[in-house]
Amino acid sequence: MVLYKFGEKLHSGLVTTMTSHLKEICNSIEAAHGGLFLEELNIKWAEHNKALQMIRDILMYMDRTFIPNTHKTPVHELGLNFWRDVVIHSFKIQSRLQDTLLANVRRERNGEVIDRGLMRSIIKMLMDLGPSVYQDEFEKHFLVVSVDFYCLESQEFIESCDCGEYLKKVERHLNEEIERVLHYLDTRSEAKRTNVVEKEMIESHMHRLMQMENLSLVNMIVDDKYEDLGRMYSLFFRVPNGLILIRDVMTSYIRDTGKQLVTDPERLKDPVDFVQLLLDLKDKYDRIITSAFSNDKTFQNALNSSFEYFINLNPRSPEFIYLFVDNKLRKGLRRVTEDDVELVLDKVMMLFCYLQDKDVFEKYYKQHLAKRLLSEKTVFDDVERSLIVKLKTECGYQFTSKLEGMFTYMKTL
């Protein structure tokens, strides 16, 4: 017919026939009741696609010649457009389709099992009809009801759960939304869905979560709740200023408790126990940052800044740190090797790095080094040398030149 100049008539007849046929299909879909509605829609969509493929093959010559020359819509695209306009935009089908899809999502969120395969087929149909169809007919409505759902969920959970339990529920909902995308939603819009959960369940409540009575961030730190702390870190990482809030609360707590420690008269009675307590605290917070906070450098910097702050509140800290070192070098550690002593002194060097008045430490070190060498009470000569090298690395040659000279001279006698 195209060869005999009847292309226009053929194309017009295709439009008329397809429109009439799709109106009949509409009636069939509209007549489906309850759960059969999506199944009937899916069956008719599959039949329409199959028929469309056959029509395109039959009218291939028209598609290649008449359509480009007359700037008309190609057969396959024409079939999709008519399905959209006649079926999907049908007054009785459009709102019903939206309501059914959203109802299925709601049922699944409430723990019911739905036919994910059928949902995937219907969602794919909308995507095949074009991004705007998928967004207008489903996604924008889905996001609106998601905001309402997670707003209500978060309000209920925040009133009935402690912080740890609440974060577990947030994590579960996030995983469910990601799983939902993988099973039947558009993977390109995953971020939109997870953002709803993040905003409604994390960002909107993160300040309250920090201060919850039953299990706040401070309680988690005190009780070494690595799993809960790690979950909080990973969830707060997803929202603006989330990690800054955790870091600020942690820093404030460390500074306050550190200040209490270094100004407590009872703690200052035994310098060795005082420094050991500082080392234990440093180990505790290092483990938290490593195990729960992904070894985040900003948290490590905040920890270092906090220790530097409160250690220097006590003017005797340089003396106490030195007395701890002297104790270990004179007596060693019970049932430990030289390597173990070296490990302890490595940790002490970290405390030394926090000192603002390092000259006080040097003064005590110089005095007691001479006494140890004269009385030959240094247990580990190699460790003593190693410590001097560490001090030299941290403070420079001038700081340790006299110490090195004293050590070398005494060992030549």
C-alpha positions, -999 to +999 in steps of 0.1 A: +000+000+000+029+023+007+043+016-028+010+025-043+008+058-023-017+045+003+007+051+032-015+077+048-045+054+046-025+025+061-012+047+089-046+062+096-062+027+096-036+015+121-044+045+144-081+038+143-078+001+148-053+003+177-074+030+194-106+009+191-088-023+203-072-005+234-106+008+244-119-028+246-088-037+266-096-009+290-130-023+296-115-057+304-090-042+328-116-020+345-138-051+351-111-069+370-118-070+408-095-068+438-061-084+434-069-094+398-067-058+386-028-058+384-028-093+370-052-084+342-033-052+335+000-071+333-015-098+310-030-072+286+003-053+286+022-084+276-003-092+248-001-056+236+037-058+234+035-090+215+010-077+191+029-045+187+060-065+177+041-084+151+025-052+137+059-035+135+074-065+116+044-065+092+046-027+086+084-026+085+085-010+051+061+017+061+082+023+092+114+027+071+100+049+043+067+065+049+071+074+086+105+093+082+093+111+051+060+123+067+075+128+102+049+106+118+054+085+149+070+051+143+048+020+149+063+008+181+064+043+197+028+049+185+017+017+203+033+028+235+018+063+233-017+049+227-013+024+257-003+054+278-031+077+267-059+052+263-052+027+290-030+042+317-046+076+315-081+061+315-102+078+342-111+045+359-076+030+356-052+058+364-061+065+400-069+029+407-034+019+395-017+044+417-038+034+448-031-003+442+006+001+438+009+023+469-014+000+489+010-029+480+040-010+492+022+000+524+012-037+530+048-048+525+061-021+549+037-034+575+051-069+572+028-085+547+040-106+517+032-092+483+037-104+447+070-086+440+073-102+405+039-086+395+049-053+410+082-054+391+063-060+358+039-032+364+066-007+374+087-018+344+057-011+322+055+025+335+092+029+330+089+016+294+063+042+287+089+069+296+105+084+327+079+111+330+051+084+331+069+065+358+074+096+378+040+111+373+020+080+378+039+064+406+071+079+420+060+113+431+030+098+449+052+071+464+076+097+478+048+116+494+033+086+512+068+075+522+074+109+539+041+104+558+049+068+567+084+074+580+074+106+598+048+086+618+071+056+623+099+078+637+075+096+661+063+062+674+097+048+677+113+078+693+087+077+721+090+040+728+126+030+721+160+038+735+186+051+711+201+017+703+168+001+695+157+031+675+189+030+653+183-007+647+148+001+633+162+029+611+188+005+598+162-021+590+139+004+572+169+016+551+178-019+541+141-026+533+140+004+510+172-006+493+159-042+489+126-028+475+145-009+448+164-040+439+133-061+436+108-039+418+115-002+418+137+020+395+173+016+406+182+050+393+160+066+420+173+047+450+188+079+465+153+096+465+138+068+486+167+064+511+168+102+515+132+101+528+142+076+555+174+096+563+156+129+567+125+117+585+141+091+608+177+104+614+180+141+605+148+151+622+156+134+655+194+133+657+197+159+684+172+141+706+189+108+700+222+123+713+205+131+747+181+101+752+180+091+789+180+053+785+210+050+760+226+082+748+258+086+729+276+092+762+262+060+777+273+040+746+308+054+750+310+047+787+298+011+782+319+004+751+288-003+730+309-007+698+280-022+677+256+006+687+282+033+682+292+018+648+255+018+637+251+054+648+282+065+629+271+047+597+236+062+599+246+097+609+272+096+581+242+097+557+228+131+568+243+166+568+263+175+599+255+141+614+291+132+621+299+167+633+272+163+659+286+129+671+321+144+672+310+175+691+291+155+718+320+130+721+346+158+724+326+176+750+323+145+771+360+136+769+370+171+778+346+173+808+356+139+822+393+145+815+391+178+833+375+161+863+403+135+863+433+158+861+419+181+888+408+154+913+431+157+944+426+120+951+439+110+916+470+132+920+483+113+951+499+086+929+515+098+897+520+063+883+483+054+887+474+088+874+493+083+841+481+047+838+446+060+840+453+084+812+467+056+791+437+034+798+414+062+787+434+068+756+433+031+747+395+031+753+388+060+730+412+047+704+394+014+703+361+031+699+373+052+670+390+022+653+361-003+659+330+019+657+340+051+638+359+036+609+392+050+622+379+084+611+408+109+612+385+138+622+375+119+653+411+110+660+421+147+657+392+156+680+405+130+706+440+144+704+428+179+708+407+169+739+436+151+756+459+181+749+433+204+765+428+186+798+463+172+803+477+207+803+451+219+829+473+202+855+507+219+857+522+187+872+513+165+842+549+167+827+563+156+861+538+128+865+544+115+830+581+115+837+577+097+870+557+070+852+585+066+827+611+065+855+591+038+873+590+016+843+627+021+835+638+014+871+615-015+878+603-027+845+569-044+842+563-077+860+565-108+837+569-087+806+595-085+779+615-056+768+592-053+738+562-049+761+579-021+780+587-005+747+550-007+737+540+010+770+566+038+765+553+043+729+519+051+744+535+074+770+551+093+742+517+101+728+509+117+762+542+135+760+533+149+726+502+166+742+524+185+767+528+222+761+556+225+786+580+198+775+610+215+791+597+204+825+597+168+814+632+172+800+644+186+834+631+157+853+643+132+828+678+146+829+679+145+867+667+109+870+686+096+841+718+104+859+705+087+891+695+056+872+728+053+854+748+059+886+728+033+905+725+010+875+688+007+881+677+011+846+662-023+836+663-020+798+692-001+783+680-006+748+646+008+758+662+038+774+681+045+742+649+040+721+631+065+743+658+091+738+655+086+701+618+091+702+622+123+722+648+134+696+623+127+668+596+146+685+615+176+698+647+178+678+685+173+685+688+202+710+662+187+733+681+154+737+717+163+730+727+164+768+707+132+775+725+113+747+758+126+760+751+115+795+740+080+784+770+075+761+795+088+787+782+065+815+782+035+792+819+040+784+830+039+820 
